[in-house]
Amino acid sequence: MYKRIILPLLFRFDAETIHHTVTSLLKFAFAIPGISAISRKLFVLSDPRLERTVFGLTFPNPVGMAAGFDKNAELVSELSDLGFGFVEIGTVTPRPQPGNPRPRLFRLKADGGLINRMGFNNKGVGPAAERLRDFKRNRGNRRVIVGGNIGKNKDTPNENALSDYLTGFQELFDAVDYFVVNVSSPNTPGLRDLQEREPLTRLLTALQTENHRRLNPKPILLKIAPDLTNGQLDDIIAIVTDTGIAGIIATNTTINRDGLATDPATVAQIGAGGVSGRPLRERATEVIRYLHQQSGGAFPIIGVGGIFSAADAQEKLLAGASLVQVYTSFIYEGPGLAIQINQALLAESVTQPGLETRSANRS
């Protein structure tokens, strides 16, 4: 019903407007007594065989919601009730910012993809942290891991970026289970320059120093772009080793437009932005496989990019991912996606070659 009736209706309207409308409707619906319980019965698959212990955290299942969908930590309960084993909020920045001018989110229906140039639009890390603390106080029997994806404000120069990342880390420390350092979005000018070996090593080393001042350090992961060369990926492997961070999220959106089925004139008219969804699937898997093989499985990888089905999730896991995330496919496939993937993983008993049990204290 979702793909035949609801999706065509949603696609009649502006992509970002519909996103905000749907998330508001989700919050309204789940506030009705009994809806959460019904949703958990329909969409949550609880089975010990789905549990994954990765970087010291036990995930109830390996399917998560990627950063970008719940930028301001407003839907963690609802997404948990829709079957996700973990939810990554953000990207959040120290100060609120409106992001890039609209329109900034575009559908590539022929490709099963999106182009976005959102620009880290969010309400700031402080309000997000408070919402997450409130969720922890009132989570009930929900088993869900929460990640915090942190970035810098657009007007913060790269030479001062560390201050922004430290602010995000400090504000969210007691509210999340793991952190993700986002230096790979193509929509903040100059941000990807921080992926170069020297500045990235400095940034991650400083965050790890702050992390290990705490009684219980948190896993820190790095989210990387799919557009890196093999040489740059080799640098990423060395950086993970040198800094001792917990792992990698592969990958963010791509600036590559090759092979799209959408009319080139339409793509050109859309302009700048990162491509997500099906067009990203193959490259994201290549990056995961390369990192896993070249590192000898030395660290966990969360695989994201073009996962529209259980087969797509299995592809990422077999390439070396320990966990997977979705976002664009949730829009195209609907609310049953997480349980469909989890059911298939149980049925197929997929071996996960990238699974690690590296704890936060070892990172």
N, C-alpha and C positions, 0 to 999 in steps of 0.2 A: 504493500500500500504506500509506503514512504516514497519509493522511487517512481511509482506510477502516478500518484496523485499529489502528494505533499511537495516533492522536490520541484516538479514543473511550476507549481504555484509560487514557491519561494523564489524561483529563478526569474519571475516576472519583475522583480524589484531589485533596486540597487544592492550590491553584495554587502556592503558594510551596514546599510540600514537594516537589512534582514538579519544580519548577525546580531545586532543589538536588540532587535525585536524578539528573536528566538531566545536569546539569553534572558531577557526580561520575562518572557512567558515561562521559561523553565523555572525561574525563581518563584514566580507567582504560583505555578502548578504545584511545586514541591512544598510550598507553604500550606497547602490544603492537607488537613489531617488524613493520614492513611496513604497518601500518594507515594511517599518514600518507601513504605513497606511493600506496596504493590510493585514499585519499580525494582526493588531489590529482589523480589521473587521472580520477576521476569528477566532481569538482566545480569544479576550477580551470580557467578558460578564459584562456589566455595568448594575447593578440593585441595587437599594437601599436596597432590602431585603437581599442582600449578605453582606452588610456592617456589620462589627463587631467592637465595641468599647471595647478594651482590654487594661489594664494598661494605660489608658488615651490617647491611640492612636486610630484613626479610620482607620481600614483596609478596602480597597475597596472590598475585598473578603477574605475568610478565608484560601485560599490555597497559601502556600509559597514554595519557593525553599530553601532547607536546606543548611547549611554551607558545604563547601567542593567542590561544583560544581564550584562556582565562587570565588576561593580563593583570587584573587587579585583585585576584584572589577572592572572587565573589561567588564561585561556583564549585568549590571543592566538594562540598557535601553532595550536590546534585550529580557531579561526574562520578563520584564514588558509587552512588546509587544506580548509575548506569553501567556499572561493571568494571570500571577502570581500576587497576591495581595501584596505580600511582598517578599523580597529577602534578605537572610542573607549571607553576604560576610565573607571570612576567612575560616579557622582560620588564623589570621595574628599574627605575632610575631614582637617584636621591631626591630630586625635585620633580613635581608634576610637570608634564610637558604635553602639548597638544598633538605632537607628531607632524607629519607632512600634510600639506593641503589636500583636501578631498577634491575629486575622487582619488582613492589610493588603494582600492581593492577591486580586482577584476577577475571575472571567471573566464577560463578557457574550456568551455563545455566540450568541444571536440576532442580535447586532450585529457579531460578529467583532471584539470589543474586550476591553479590560481596564479595571478601575479599580484604581489602586494609591495607597496612602498610606504608602509604605515609609519615608520620612523619612531619606534619606541613610544607610541602614544600611551600614557598611563597616568594614574593619579598620584604617583609617588610611592616610595617604599614604606613610609610611615603608616599610612592607612592600610596598605596591604598586610604589613606585619601585624597590625592590630586585629584585622579580620581573621588571620590565621591563628592568632592566639585565642580568639573567641571560638574558632572551629575546634581547636584542641580541647577547650573546656567543655564543649557541647557535642563532641563527635559521637557519643553513644557507643554502639557496637560496630561502627564503621572501621574497617581495616583498610587503610589507604596510606601510602607513603607520599609525602609532599616535598617537592623540590622547589627551590627558589632560584630563578634565572635573573641574573643581575647584569646591568649595563651602565654606561655613562650617559649623562645628559648631552644633548646635541651641541650645546654651546661650551662644553668643557673641552679645552684643547687636549690633544693626546698626551702632552707632557704632564698634564695634571690628572690623567684618567685614573691613576691609582687611588687618588682620594675618593673619587666617586665609587669605585668598586669596594673600597674598604667601608664606606658608609653603608652601602647596600648589605654587605656581609655582616656588619655589626648590628644593623637594625633587624635583620631577619634571623640572626643566629639562634635565638630561642624559639623560633616559630616554624622552622623547616627542618627536614631530615637530611637533606643534601643541598649543595649549591651547584649552580652552573654559571660559568663565566662566559658571557656572550661577547665575543670580539669578531663575529663572523656575519653579522647582518649586513646586507649590501645597501641598507637604506639610511644609514647614518654616515655622513661624509667623513672619510678618513678612518672609520672604525676598523676596517679590515687590515689597515697598516699595522695594527697591534698584534696581528698574527705572525709577524716576522719574529725570528728566533730570539733576538736580543730583547726587544721590549716585552715580548710575551713571557720570557723567562723571568724578567724582573717583576712583572705583574704577579705571576703565579707564586713566585718565591715570597713576595711580601704578603700575599694572602695566606700562604701556608704558615708564615711566621706568626701572623695574627691568630690563625686557627689553632696553633699548638700552644698558644698562651692560655687556651681554655682547658677546663678540666676534661671535657669530652669533645675532642675535635670532630668536626663534621666532614664527610666526604666532599671534596671539591672536584668537579668535572669541568672539562673544557668543551664547548660546542664549536665545531669547525665547519668551514665552508666546503662544498663539494668541488669547488673550482681550483683547489690546490694541486700543484704538480706532485709527482712521486717524490721529488727531492724535498719539497716542502712537507710532505707527509712524513718523510724520514726525520725531518727536523722536529715534527710534532712528537714522534716516538721518543726522540732524545729528550725533549722538554718534559714529557711525562716522567721519564726516568730521573732526570736531574732534579725536578721539583717535588717528586713523590706525590703528585695529585692522584686521585682515585681512579680516573678513567676519562673516556672521551664520549661525546655525543656526536654521531655522524649520520646525517649532516643537516646543516641549515639549507636555506633556499639557494638556488643557482641563478647566476646572471646569464647563463648560456641559453640561447634561443634555438639551437639547432634541432631539427627534426620535429618541430611542432606541427600538428595537423591544422591548427587554427590559421586562417588566412594571414600571410605575412603583413599585409597592409593593416589589418586589425591589430596585430601585435605591435607594429610600429606606432600606430596611433595611441596605444596604451602607454608606451614609453617605458621609462626606467622602472625597475623593481625586481624582486626575486621570484623565481618560478618554483612552485611547490606542486605536489600531487604526482600523478603517474609519470609525467616527463622526467621526474627526478629519480624514479625507482632504480633504474639500472646503474646510474652513476653512484648513488648512495651505497648500493650493494658493493660496487667495485672498491669504494673507499674503505668500507668495513673489512672486506676480504684482505685488502692490501695491509691495513694496519694490523689485523690479527695475525696474518702470516709473517710479516716482516718483524713483528715484535715477539713472535713465538707465543702469542696469547698472554703476554705479560700483564695486561690490564683489561678490565671490563670495558665493553663498548655498548652504548645504547644506540640501536639502529632506528633511524627515522628517515622517511622519504619515500613516498609512493606506495605505502602499504594500504591496499584496498581490499585485501582478502586474506584468508588464512594462509594460502599459498605464498603470498607476498611476505607475510610475517615469517613463515618457515624459511624462505629464501634468506632473509636477513639473519636469522638465528644460525642457519647452517653456514653462512659466510663468516660467522664469528661473533655476532652480537649476543649479549646476555639477556637483554630486554629490548622491547620495541616500543615506539611511540607513533601515534597517528594524530592528524589534525584535518588536513584537507579531505581525506577520505571519510571522516565523520560527517562532513557536510554532504558529500555525494552519496554515501551509503546508508546513513541514518543511525539511530541510537542503538541498534542491535549489533553493531560492528564488534565491540569488545567481546561480547559473549560468543559470537560466531567464531572469532579467532581462538578463544580459549577452549571452546568445545572441540575444535579441530586439533588443537595441540594435544588435548587429552586423547582423542581418538587415534592420532598418528604416533603418539609417544615420541615426539621429535627429540633427538639428542641435541644438546646445546654445546657445541665445541668451545664457545667463547665464555662459558660460565666461570666466574671467579668468585671467591669468597673473601676477597681482600677487604679488611676492615678499615674503618676510618682512622683507627690508631696507627695503621701501617701506611696510610697515605701521606 
